[in-house]
Structure formats: C-alpha cells, structure tokens
C-alpha cells in the first residue's frame, strides 16, 4: 500500500514526468566516413569518387535532376555538374 501511495504522490507532484530511468548513451569511436559506409551498406571500394554507378532518373527540374542509385540511395545532380559531364552523358545515351 505504501508503494501505491508513493506512486500517487509522485504522479500528483509531477503529472507528466516519465518515471523510467534512461541509460546514458555510450560514445562510439567511429569516424563519420565509417558511419556513412555502414548506413549505405557499401564499402570504400564499391562506392567512391570516380566509380561509375547506374542511376535511374526520377524527376528533371530546371536546375537539378533527381535520381535513384542502384543501391537505393537518392541522389541530386545540380545543373552545373550536368554541364561538366554533358559530353559523357551524350556518349552514354
């Protein structure tokens, strides 16, 4: 009965307080780059600058193109980046 009375007093003194105790988060010693590769489920060898990957264009705007990569990531290609690779895109198409 005493536990119930203490619980009622706690509830009335702080009506919306969460009575659970939370664990303090532990800090991981992971670099941002390692975390990125873990999140996209790729490795540094399969997803790095200069590697040709397939993408499906989903929307075309005046200043950008939205694509979906084969690994499921969404990508945005800006207009100024398209102008740099325009000759490469024409050769592929």
C-alpha positions as CSV (number, residue, x, y, z in Angstrom):
1,X,0.0,0.0,0.0
2,X,2.9,2.3,0.8
3,X,4.3,1.9,-2.7
4,X,1.0,2.8,-4.2
5,X,0.7,5.9,-2.1
6,X,4.2,7.0,-3.1
7,X,3.4,6.4,-6.7
8,X,0.2,8.6,-6.4
9,X,2.2,11.3,-4.7
10,X,4.8,11.3,-7.4
11,X,2.2,11.4,-10.1
12,X,0.4,14.4,-8.5
13,X,3.6,16.3,-7.9
14,X,4.9,15.8,-11.4
15,X,2.0,14.8,-13.6
16,X,3.7,14.1,-16.9
17,X,7.1,13.0,-15.7
18,X,8.4,9.8,-17.1
19,X,9.3,7.5,-14.2
20,X,11.7,5.3,-16.2
21,X,15.4,5.7,-15.8
22,X,17.3,6.2,-19.0
23,X,20.7,4.8,-19.8
24,X,23.4,7.3,-20.7
25,X,24.4,6.8,-24.3
26,X,27.8,5.4,-24.9
27,X,30.1,7.2,-27.3
28,X,31.3,5.2,-30.3
29,X,34.7,5.8,-31.7
30,X,33.6,5.7,-35.3
31,X,34.6,8.2,-37.9
32,X,32.0,9.9,-39.9
33,X,33.2,8.2,-43.1
34,X,32.9,4.7,-41.5
35,X,29.4,5.6,-40.2
36,X,28.4,6.7,-43.7
37,X,29.5,3.5,-45.3
38,X,27.7,1.5,-42.6
39,X,24.5,3.4,-43.2
40,X,24.5,3.0,-47.0
41,X,25.7,-0.7,-46.8
42,X,28.6,-0.1,-49.2
43,X,32.4,-0.2,-48.8
44,X,35.1,2.2,-49.7
45,X,35.9,0.1,-52.8
46,X,32.4,-0.1,-54.2
47,X,31.3,3.4,-53.5
48,X,34.0,6.1,-54.0
49,X,34.7,9.0,-56.2
50,X,35.3,8.1,-59.8
51,X,33.4,4.8,-59.8
52,X,30.7,4.6,-62.4
53,X,27.3,3.6,-61.0
54,X,23.9,3.1,-62.5
55,X,21.1,5.6,-61.7
56,X,17.5,5.9,-62.7
57,X,16.3,9.5,-63.3
58,X,13.1,10.1,-61.4
59,X,12.5,13.8,-61.9
60,X,14.1,16.6,-64.0
61,X,13.9,20.2,-63.0
62,X,15.4,23.4,-64.5
63,X,18.4,23.4,-62.2
64,X,18.7,19.8,-61.0
65,X,18.0,16.1,-61.7
66,X,16.7,13.7,-59.0
67,X,18.0,10.1,-59.4
68,X,17.8,6.8,-57.5
69,X,21.0,4.8,-57.4
70,X,21.1,1.1,-57.8
71,X,21.9,0.7,-54.1
72,X,18.6,2.5,-53.1
73,X,20.1,5.9,-52.3
74,X,18.5,9.1,-53.7
75,X,20.9,11.5,-55.4
76,X,20.6,15.0,-56.7
77,X,22.7,16.2,-59.6
78,X,22.9,20.0,-59.9
79,X,22.8,21.8,-63.3
80,X,26.4,23.0,-63.1
81,X,27.5,19.4,-62.5
82,X,25.5,18.3,-65.6
83,X,27.2,20.8,-67.8
84,X,30.6,19.4,-66.8
85,X,29.6,15.9,-67.8
86,X,27.3,16.7,-70.7
87,X,29.6,15.2,-73.3
88,X,29.8,12.0,-71.2
89,X,26.1,11.8,-70.9
90,X,25.6,12.1,-74.6
91,X,28.0,9.3,-75.4
92,X,26.2,7.0,-73.0
93,X,22.7,7.9,-74.4
